[in-house]
Amino acid sequence: MESRHVERTVIAAFAAVVLSFVGATCFSERQSGEIQRAALEIHGNAAPSIRHLTAAEAALRRLQLLVHRALEREAGSSKILEINAGRDLLQQELSAYQTLPTFPGEELAWKRAKEADDRFEANLSGIIAAIGDDDLPMALRLESRLDGSSEELARALSQDIEVNVAAAGRLAAVVQTSRRRGIILALALDGVGVLLAIAAAMWSLGVARAHARAVQACNDMAERRAEELDQFAGRMAHDVRTPLSVMGLSLATAQRFGGEDPRFHRAIKRAASGLQQANVIIEALLDFARAGARADPEASALPSEAAEGAAVSFCTRAEQVQADIMVHAASRARVACPPGLLENAVGNLVNNALTYVEGRDKRTITIATIDEGPAVKISVTDTGPGLSAGTDAAKIFEPHVRGTNARGRGLGLGLATVKKIVDAHGGGVGISSTADGCVFWFTLRVVPGGTPEQEEHVSSGIVPS
């Protein structure tokens, strides 16, 4: 649960970093859009409106001046042409202005300008007609009316210009405000993103360091367990030697002075053989522990003999659980391992198998040796229940690790001892499991010149003494 919490926290931190930068980008794009819309309004509406209205106002003043000059000099048709040209220029500017969109309040200003323009047009038409009829008094009377309507139109155009100038000012303020706000918020979001990135990096660094410490602690524990296993093997080998010697002397005395019952002598002989094998195994374990769990480069053994020896050693226990031990020695090669250690490794697997076949309908254990290229594979197959669900096969060979359906009061050192011996001699271990049983196996390399002509040796049942 803690690891999931750490993963979620790290993911959330990096997601926040990404969202902050994405948010900064989105907000910047939004502000850029507002600035662009305001700039387009200024460029496409306010500025052209101001330009056309200003040009119209200038055309109005020029047209008014042309009329005054024409009346002062009593000009003829040539002046009328100039007045009409000025009049056309004024109307062109006003028409161009009318094609542009309007701002709020601009329609009312233009309505007043339109009314003033209509009166100005009426007075101007009257003056042009009077000049054409050489009716100077009428033209002079209309001149004052023209001046009044001209001033009214000029004021209306100025109001229209002010409306557009105010709109342009508001749009410019929007541009400035949006730009300033965009810079501030973008910097704020970027700062938040940087802080979150630093926090996420520090958090990740802390998690990585915690993970490294956990890994180191696991490695230290594994080393301590390996040392404990070596120390246990050495202590066991040293402490058991004396009582085994006493047992050997007792068996020799019993055989010498015992009765004549053949069963008694067979039992004594089997016990003596097992005791001898135990001495070999213990001496090998003691030498292995003294050497710091390092392999003896000169030692070698026959896996077939180790298989048969293990079968003999465990025949009594096999009889107790009503199990059969089968030996299929297809390999006659020699491997790089002391005989005692090799038999100990095979014996641990057989002992483990006997534990799990007890109480099963079919109780068979098969020890097999087979050549695999430059190595020999030694396997122990049982008809037990197999590994239970949830058992980690990769950890089953570690010290003090037992399966979830483990039986007996073992310490979880048998399989660990097998792996320790095999690893020290350059081999490998493995396991495969089904509902019909397990196969534990290990490999050891063949010593140079240790592959004689093969002949398969098969023993059925318990190997006789």
C-alpha positions as CSV (number, residue, x, y, z in Angstrom):
1,M,0.0,0.0,0.0
2,E,2.9,2.4,0.8
3,S,4.5,1.8,-2.6
4,R,1.2,2.5,-4.3
5,H,0.9,5.7,-2.3
6,V,4.4,6.8,-3.4
7,E,3.6,6.0,-7.0
8,R,0.4,8.0,-6.9
9,T,2.1,10.9,-5.3
10,V,4.9,11.0,-7.8
11,I,2.4,10.7,-10.7
12,A,0.3,13.5,-9.2
13,A,3.3,15.7,-8.8
14,F,4.5,15.3,-12.4
15,A,0.9,15.7,-13.6
16,A,0.7,19.0,-11.7
17,V,3.9,20.1,-13.3
18,V,2.6,19.2,-16.8
19,L,-0.8,20.9,-16.1
20,S,0.9,24.1,-14.9
21,F,2.9,24.4,-18.1
22,V,-0.1,23.5,-20.2
23,G,-2.2,26.0,-18.3
24,A,0.4,28.7,-18.8
25,T,0.4,28.0,-22.5
26,C,-3.4,27.9,-22.8
27,F,-3.7,31.2,-20.8
28,S,-1.1,32.8,-23.0
29,E,-2.9,31.7,-26.1
30,R,-6.2,33.1,-24.7
31,Q,-4.6,36.4,-23.9
32,S,-3.0,36.5,-27.3
33,G,-6.4,35.9,-28.9
34,E,-7.9,38.8,-26.9
35,I,-5.0,41.1,-27.9
36,Q,-5.4,40.0,-31.5
37,R,-9.1,40.7,-31.6
38,A,-8.6,44.1,-30.0
39,A,-5.8,45.0,-32.5
40,L,-8.0,43.9,-35.4
41,E,-10.9,46.1,-34.2
42,I,-8.5,49.0,-34.0
43,H,-7.0,48.3,-37.4
44,G,-10.1,47.3,-39.2
45,N,-12.8,49.6,-37.7
46,A,-11.7,52.4,-35.4
47,A,-8.7,53.6,-37.4
48,P,-10.5,53.6,-40.8
49,S,-13.5,55.3,-39.3
50,I,-11.4,58.1,-37.9
51,R,-9.5,58.4,-41.2
52,H,-12.7,58.7,-43.3
53,L,-14.4,61.0,-40.9
54,T,-11.4,63.2,-40.7
55,A,-11.1,63.3,-44.5
56,A,-14.8,64.0,-44.7
57,E,-14.5,66.9,-42.3
58,A,-11.5,68.3,-44.4
59,A,-13.5,67.9,-47.6
60,L,-16.4,69.8,-45.9
61,R,-14.2,72.7,-45.0
62,R,-12.7,72.8,-48.5
63,L,-16.2,72.6,-50.1
64,Q,-17.4,75.5,-47.8
65,L,-14.4,77.6,-48.9
66,L,-15.0,76.9,-52.6
67,V,-18.6,78.1,-52.2
68,H,-17.5,81.3,-50.5
69,R,-14.9,82.0,-53.2
70,A,-17.3,81.3,-56.0
71,L,-19.8,83.8,-54.5
72,E,-17.2,86.5,-53.8
73,R,-16.0,86.4,-57.4
74,E,-19.3,85.8,-59.0
75,A,-17.8,82.8,-60.8
76,G,-19.5,80.9,-63.5
77,S,-19.8,77.2,-64.5
78,S,-16.1,76.5,-63.9
79,K,-16.5,77.1,-60.2
80,I,-19.6,74.9,-60.2
81,L,-17.5,72.0,-61.4
82,E,-15.0,72.5,-58.6
83,I,-17.8,72.7,-56.1
84,N,-19.3,69.4,-57.4
85,A,-15.9,67.7,-57.3
86,G,-15.5,68.7,-53.7
87,R,-19.1,67.6,-53.0
88,D,-18.4,64.2,-54.6
89,L,-15.2,63.8,-52.4
90,L,-17.2,64.5,-49.3
91,Q,-19.9,61.9,-50.2
92,Q,-17.2,59.3,-51.0
93,E,-15.6,59.6,-47.6
94,L,-19.0,59.5,-45.9
95,S,-20.1,56.4,-47.9
96,A,-16.8,54.6,-47.2
97,Y,-17.4,55.3,-43.5
98,Q,-20.9,53.9,-43.6
99,T,-19.6,50.5,-44.8
100,L,-17.6,50.0,-41.5
101,P,-19.0,48.3,-38.3
102,T,-20.2,50.7,-35.6
103,F,-19.3,50.9,-32.0
104,P,-21.8,51.4,-29.1
105,G,-23.1,55.0,-29.3
106,E,-21.8,55.5,-32.8
107,E,-25.2,55.1,-34.5
108,L,-26.7,58.0,-32.6
109,A,-23.8,60.3,-33.6
110,W,-24.0,59.2,-37.2
111,K,-27.8,59.8,-37.2
112,R,-27.2,63.4,-36.2
113,A,-24.4,63.7,-38.8
114,K,-26.7,62.3,-41.5
115,E,-29.5,64.8,-40.7
116,A,-26.9,67.6,-40.8
117,D,-25.5,66.3,-44.1
118,D,-29.0,66.2,-45.6
119,R,-29.6,69.9,-44.7
120,F,-26.1,70.8,-46.0
121,E,-26.8,69.0,-49.3
122,A,-30.1,70.8,-49.7
123,N,-28.5,74.2,-49.1
124,L,-25.6,73.4,-51.4
125,S,-27.9,72.3,-54.1
126,G,-29.8,75.6,-53.8
127,I,-26.7,77.6,-54.1
128,I,-25.4,75.7,-57.1
129,A,-28.8,76.2,-58.8
130,A,-28.8,79.9,-58.0
131,I,-25.3,80.3,-59.4
132,G,-26.4,78.4,-62.5
133,D,-29.4,80.8,-62.9
134,D,-27.1,83.9,-62.2
135,D,-29.4,84.6,-59.2
136,L,-26.7,86.0,-56.9
137,P,-29.0,87.4,-54.2
138,M,-30.6,84.0,-53.8
139,A,-27.2,82.4,-53.6
140,L,-26.0,84.9,-50.9
141,R,-29.2,84.3,-48.9
142,L,-28.5,80.5,-49.0
143,E,-24.9,81.0,-48.0
144,S,-25.7,81.8,-44.4
145,R,-27.9,78.7,-44.2
146,L,-25.1,76.6,-45.8
147,D,-22.6,77.9,-43.2
148,G,-25.0,76.8,-40.4
149,S,-25.6,73.4,-41.7
150,S,-21.9,73.0,-42.5
151,E,-21.0,73.8,-38.8
152,E,-23.7,71.4,-37.7
153,L,-22.3,68.6,-39.9
154,A,-18.7,69.4,-38.7
155,R,-19.8,69.1,-35.1
156,A,-21.6,65.8,-35.8
157,L,-18.5,64.4,-37.6
158,S,-16.3,65.5,-34.7
159,Q,-18.6,63.6,-32.3
160,D,-18.4,60.6,-34.5
161,I,-14.6,60.9,-34.5
162,E,-14.6,61.2,-30.7
163,V,-16.7,58.0,-30.4
164,N,-14.2,56.1,-32.6
165,V,-11.2,57.6,-30.7
166,A,-12.8,56.5,-27.4
167,A,-13.4,53.0,-28.8
168,A,-9.8,52.8,-30.0
169,G,-8.6,53.9,-26.6
170,R,-10.7,51.2,-24.9
171,L,-9.3,48.6,-27.3
172,A,-5.8,49.8,-26.7
173,A,-6.4,49.6,-22.9
174,V,-7.6,46.0,-23.5
175,V,-4.4,45.2,-25.4
176,Q,-2.2,46.7,-22.7
177,T,-4.2,45.1,-19.8
178,S,-4.3,41.7,-21.5
179,R,-0.6,41.8,-22.3
180,R,0.3,42.8,-18.7
181,R,-2.0,40.2,-17.2
182,G,-0.8,37.5,-19.6
183,I,2.8,38.2,-18.6
184,I,2.1,38.2,-14.9
185,L,0.0,35.0,-14.9
186,A,2.3,33.2,-17.3
187,L,5.2,34.0,-15.1
188,A,3.2,32.9,-12.0
189,L,2.2,29.6,-13.7
190,D,5.7,29.0,-14.9
191,G,7.0,29.7,-11.4
192,V,4.5,27.2,-9.9
193,G,5.5,24.7,-12.6
194,V,9.2,25.2,-11.7
195,L,8.5,24.8,-8.0
196,L,6.4,21.7,-8.6
197,A,9.1,20.3,-10.8
198,I,11.7,20.9,-8.1
199,A,9.4,19.3,-5.5
200,A,8.7,16.3,-7.7
201,A,12.4,15.9,-8.4
202,M,13.2,16.1,-4.7
203,W,10.4,13.7,-3.9
204,S,11.6,11.3,-6.6
205,L,15.1,11.6,-5.4
206,G,13.9,10.8,-1.9
207,V,12.0,7.8,-3.2
208,A,15.0,6.6,-5.1
209,R,17.2,6.9,-2.1
210,A,14.7,5.1,0.1
211,H,14.5,2.3,-2.5
212,A,18.3,2.1,-2.6
213,R,18.3,1.9,1.2
214,A,15.7,-0.8,1.0
215,V,17.6,-2.7,-1.6
216,Q,20.8,-2.4,0.4
217,A,19.0,-3.6,3.5
218,C,17.7,-6.6,1.6
219,N,21.2,-7.3,0.3
220,D,22.6,-7.0,3.8
221,M,19.9,-9.3,5.2
222,A,20.7,-11.8,2.4
223,E,24.4,-11.6,3.3
224,R,23.6,-12.1,7.0
225,R,21.4,-15.0,6.2
226,A,24.1,-16.5,4.0
227,E,26.6,-16.0,6.8
228,E,24.2,-17.6,9.3
229,L,23.7,-20.5,6.9
230,D,27.5,-21.0,6.7
231,Q,27.9,-20.7,10.4
232,F,25.0,-23.1,11.0
233,A,26.5,-25.7,8.6
234,G,29.9,-25.4,10.3
235,R,28.5,-25.6,13.8
236,M,26.2,-28.5,12.9
237,A,29.1,-30.4,11.2
238,H,31.4,-29.8,14.2
239,D,28.8,-30.5,16.9
240,V,27.4,-33.7,15.3
241,R,30.8,-35.3,14.7
242,T,31.2,-36.5,18.3
243,P,27.8,-38.1,18.8
244,L,28.1,-39.8,15.4
245,S,31.5,-41.2,16.4
246,V,29.8,-42.6,19.6
247,M,27.0,-44.1,17.4
248,G,29.6,-45.7,15.1
249,L,31.4,-47.3,18.0
250,S,28.0,-48.5,19.5
251,L,27.0,-50.0,16.1
252,A,30.3,-51.8,15.8
253,T,29.9,-53.2,19.3
254,A,26.3,-54.3,18.7
255,Q,27.3,-56.0,15.4
256,R,30.2,-57.8,17.2
257,F,28.3,-59.1,20.2
258,G,24.7,-59.1,18.7
259,G,22.5,-62.1,18.2
260,E,22.2,-64.4,15.2
261,D,19.0,-62.9,13.7
262,P,19.7,-61.9,10.1
263,R,17.3,-59.0,10.3
264,F,19.4,-57.6,13.2
265,H,22.6,-57.8,11.1
266,R,20.9,-56.2,8.1
267,A,19.6,-53.3,10.2
268,I,23.1,-52.8,11.8
269,K,24.7,-52.9,8.4
270,R,22.2,-50.4,7.0
271,A,22.7,-48.1,10.0
272,A,26.5,-48.3,9.6
273,S,26.3,-47.5,5.9
274,G,24.1,-44.5,6.6
275,L,26.4,-43.4,9.4
276,Q,29.3,-43.6,7.1
277,Q,27.5,-41.5,4.5
278,A,26.6,-39.0,7.2
279,N,30.2,-38.7,8.2
280,V,31.2,-38.0,4.6
281,I,28.5,-35.3,4.3
282,I,29.4,-33.7,7.6
283,E,33.1,-33.6,6.8
284,A,32.4,-32.1,3.4
285,L,30.1,-29.4,5.0
286,L,32.7,-28.6,7.6
287,D,35.4,-28.3,4.9
288,F,33.1,-26.1,2.9
289,A,32.4,-23.8,5.8
290,R,36.1,-23.6,6.8
291,A,36.9,-22.6,3.2
292,G,34.4,-19.7,3.4
293,A,31.8,-21.4,1.1
294,R,34.4,-21.6,-1.7
295,A,34.7,-24.6,-4.0
296,D,37.6,-27.0,-3.9
297,P,39.0,-26.9,-7.4
298,E,40.4,-30.5,-7.2
299,A,37.2,-32.2,-5.9
300,S,34.9,-34.2,-8.1
301,A,32.0,-36.7,-7.7
302,L,29.7,-39.0,-9.6
303,P,26.1,-37.7,-9.5
304,S,24.9,-41.3,-10.0
305,E,26.6,-42.4,-6.8
306,A,25.2,-39.4,-5.0
307,A,21.7,-40.2,-6.2
308,E,22.0,-43.8,-5.1
309,G,23.6,-42.8,-1.7
310,A,20.7,-40.4,-1.0
311,A,18.2,-43.1,-1.9
312,V,19.9,-45.4,0.6
313,S,20.1,-42.7,3.3
314,F,16.4,-42.0,3.1
315,C,15.1,-45.4,2.6
316,T,14.0,-45.8,6.3
317,R,12.1,-42.5,6.2
318,A,10.6,-43.5,2.9
319,E,9.3,-46.7,4.5
320,Q,7.8,-44.7,7.3
321,V,5.7,-42.6,4.9
322,Q,5.2,-45.6,2.6
323,A,6.9,-43.9,-0.4
324,D,9.1,-45.3,-3.2
325,I,12.4,-43.8,-4.2
326,M,13.3,-44.4,-7.8
327,V,16.8,-43.6,-9.2
328,H,17.3,-43.1,-13.0
329,A,21.1,-42.5,-13.4
330,A,21.4,-41.8,-17.1
331,S,24.7,-39.9,-16.6
332,R,27.9,-41.5,-15.5
333,A,30.0,-38.3,-15.8
334,R,31.9,-36.7,-13.0
335,V,31.1,-33.1,-11.9
336,A,33.1,-30.5,-10.0
337,C,31.8,-30.9,-6.5
338,P,33.0,-32.9,-3.4
339,P,31.0,-36.2,-3.0
340,G,29.8,-35.2,0.5
341,L,28.4,-31.9,-0.7
342,L,26.8,-33.4,-3.8
343,E,25.1,-36.0,-1.7
344,N,24.0,-33.4,0.8
345,A,22.4,-31.3,-2.0
346,V,20.6,-34.4,-3.4
347,G,19.6,-35.4,0.1
348,N,18.1,-32.1,0.9
349,L,15.9,-32.3,-2.2
350,V,14.8,-35.9,-1.4
351,N,14.1,-34.9,2.2
352,N,12.0,-32.0,1.0
353,A,10.1,-34.3,-1.4
354,L,9.4,-36.9,1.3
355,T,7.8,-34.2,3.4
356,Y,5.3,-33.3,0.7
357,V,4.4,-36.8,-0.6
358,E,3.3,-38.0,2.9
359,G,-0.4,-38.6,2.9
360,R,-0.8,-38.5,-0.9
361,D,-2.5,-41.2,-2.9
362,K,0.6,-41.7,-5.0
363,R,3.9,-41.4,-3.1
364,T,6.8,-41.7,-5.5
365,I,10.1,-39.8,-5.6
366,T,12.4,-40.0,-8.6
367,I,16.1,-39.0,-8.6
368,A,17.4,-38.5,-12.1
369,T,20.8,-37.6,-13.6
370,I,21.2,-36.6,-17.2
371,D,23.9,-35.0,-19.3
372,E,23.1,-31.5,-20.7
373,G,26.1,-30.5,-22.8
374,P,29.0,-29.5,-20.5
375,A,26.9,-30.1,-17.4
376,V,24.9,-32.7,-15.6
377,K,21.4,-32.1,-14.5
378,I,20.3,-33.7,-11.2
379,S,16.6,-33.6,-10.6
380,V,14.2,-34.8,-7.8
381,T,10.6,-35.3,-8.9
382,D,7.8,-35.8,-6.3
383,T,4.1,-36.6,-6.5
384,G,3.2,-34.0,-3.9
385,P,0.6,-31.2,-4.3
386,G,3.0,-28.8,-6.0
387,L,3.6,-25.2,-5.1
388,S,0.6,-23.4,-3.7
389,A,-0.8,-20.3,-5.3
390,G,1.1,-17.2,-4.3
391,T,4.4,-18.9,-3.7
392,D,7.3,-17.1,-5.3
393,A,9.4,-19.7,-7.1
394,A,12.3,-17.3,-7.4
395,K,12.6,-16.9,-3.6
396,I,12.0,-20.5,-2.6
397,F,15.8,-21.2,-2.6
398,E,16.5,-18.2,-0.2
399,P,17.4,-18.8,3.4
400,H,14.5,-19.0,5.9
401,V,11.9,-18.9,3.1
402,R,9.2,-21.6,3.2
403,G,6.3,-22.2,0.9
404,T,2.8,-21.1,1.9
405,N,1.8,-24.8,2.4
406,A,5.0,-25.8,4.1
407,R,4.9,-28.8,6.5
408,G,6.9,-29.7,9.5
409,R,9.0,-27.5,11.7
410,G,11.9,-26.8,9.3
411,L,13.9,-23.6,9.3
412,G,13.8,-23.1,5.5
413,L,17.5,-23.8,5.1
414,G,17.4,-27.1,3.1
415,L,16.8,-25.6,-0.3
416,A,19.0,-22.6,0.6
417,T,21.9,-25.0,1.4
418,V,21.4,-26.7,-2.0
419,K,21.6,-23.3,-3.8
420,K,24.7,-22.3,-1.7
421,I,26.5,-25.5,-2.7
422,V,25.5,-25.3,-6.3
423,D,26.3,-21.6,-6.7
424,A,29.7,-22.1,-5.1
425,H,30.5,-24.7,-7.8
426,G,29.3,-22.7,-10.8
427,G,26.0,-24.4,-11.3
428,G,22.3,-23.3,-11.3
429,V,19.1,-24.3,-9.5
430,G,15.5,-24.3,-10.6
431,I,12.0,-25.6,-10.0
432,S,8.9,-26.4,-12.0
433,S,5.5,-27.2,-10.4
434,T,2.2,-28.6,-11.4
435,A,-0.8,-29.9,-9.6
436,D,0.7,-33.4,-9.8
437,G,4.0,-32.5,-8.1
438,C,7.2,-30.6,-8.2
439,V,10.6,-31.0,-9.9
440,F,13.6,-29.5,-8.1
441,W,16.8,-29.6,-10.1
442,F,20.3,-28.3,-10.2
443,T,23.2,-28.5,-12.7
444,L,26.9,-28.9,-12.2
445,R,29.6,-28.6,-14.8
446,V,31.5,-31.8,-15.9
447,V,35.1,-31.9,-15.0
448,P,37.6,-32.3,-17.8
449,G,37.9,-35.9,-18.8
450,G,35.0,-36.7,-16.6
451,T,32.6,-38.1,-19.2
452,P,33.2,-41.9,-19.6
453,E,31.0,-44.1,-21.8
454,Q,27.5,-43.7,-20.6
455,E,25.3,-46.6,-19.4
456,E,21.9,-46.0,-17.9
457,H,21.5,-47.3,-14.4
458,V,17.9,-47.6,-13.1
459,S,16.9,-48.7,-9.6
460,S,13.2,-49.3,-8.8
461,G,12.0,-49.0,-5.3
462,I,14.3,-48.4,-2.4
463,V,17.9,-48.9,-3.2
464,P,19.1,-52.0,-1.3
465,S,22.0,-51.7,1.2
